[in-house]
């Protein structure tokens, strides 16, 4: 049950990251929430396999912080790279 809650928390943090970052039109609407949910569930599973207690506070903090940081970094990198790629494609198409 805790895995469901942490996954939902990761999706909510990914959704918050989507709407707080610039250039959100350069990637899909569900990408960052999905990455947040996936990150939270994978980190949670790895930490439970590492014998962290599921009712302890640290497993929640680490999982939710990771699920907030990864979508933010991915959103920044995707937005920047997509903008550069679009500008390069426009330049190459306008020369032809």
Buried (B, 14 or more C-beta within 10 A) or exposed (E): EEBEEBBBBBBBBBBBBBEEBEEBEBBEEEBBBBBBBBBBBBBBEEBBEEEBEEEEEEBBEBBBEBBBBBBBEBBBEBBEEBEEEEEEEEEEEEEE
